[in-house]
Amino acid sequence: MWRPILGRAPAPQLPHPRRVAEDPAPEPISLSKLLWFVGATAGGWLGWWLGSLAGTFAAYLLSVVGTALGVYWARRYTEDHF
C-alpha cells in the first residue's frame, strides 16, 4: 500500500481538457409531430374501445391497428395542411 510522505497525497493526474463542439439548441417540437401523437392516441383509444367488445387480445390488436391508422391519417393531414 502506498503511504504519503509528509501526510499529503500527490495530486491526481487529470486528462487534458477536450474542446467540445458547441451543440446547437434542440429543435422545438413541431405542430405536425404533436398532431401525429394526437392521431396515434386517438386511434389507439378507438381501436381498444372497439376491440374490448370482443376481448382483451382483440382490444390489443385493434389498438395497434388503430394507432397505425391514426398516425397515417395525421401525417396525411399535416402534409396537406401545413
LINJO-V643137 format. One record per pair of residues at least 24 apart in sequence whose ideal C-beta (glycine too) atoms are under 10 Angstrom apart, sorted by the first residue. I is the first residue (numbers start at 0). J is the second residue. If there is no record, write none. Layout:
I/J ; I/J
This chain:
29/77 ; 29/81 ; 30/77 ; 30/80 ; 30/81 ; 31/73 ; 31/74 ; 31/76 ; 31/77 ; 31/78 ; 31/80 ; 31/81 ; 32/73 ; 32/74 ; 32/77 ; 33/73 ; 33/77 ; 34/69 ; 34/70 ; 34/72 ; 34/73 ; 34/74 ; 34/76 ; 34/77 ; 34/80 ; 34/81 ; 35/69 ; 35/70 ; 35/71 ; 35/72 ; 35/73 ; 35/74 ; 35/76 ; 35/77 ; 36/69 ; 36/70 ; 36/73 ; 37/69 ; 37/70 ; 37/73 ; 38/65 ; 38/66 ; 38/67 ; 38/68 ; 38/69 ; 38/70 ; 38/71 ; 38/72 ; 38/73 ; 38/74 ; 38/75 ; 38/76 ; 38/77 ; 39/65 ; 39/66 ; 39/67 ; 39/68 ; 39/69 ; 39/70 ; 39/71 ; 39/72 ; 39/73 ; 40/65 ; 40/66 ; 40/69 ; 40/70 ; 40/73 ; 41/65 ; 41/66 ; 41/68 ; 41/69 ; 41/72 ; 41/73 ; 42/66 ; 42/67 ; 42/68 ; 42/69 ; 42/70 ; 42/71 ; 42/72 ; 42/73 ; 43/67 ; 43/68 ; 43/69 ; 43/70 ; 44/69 ; 45/69
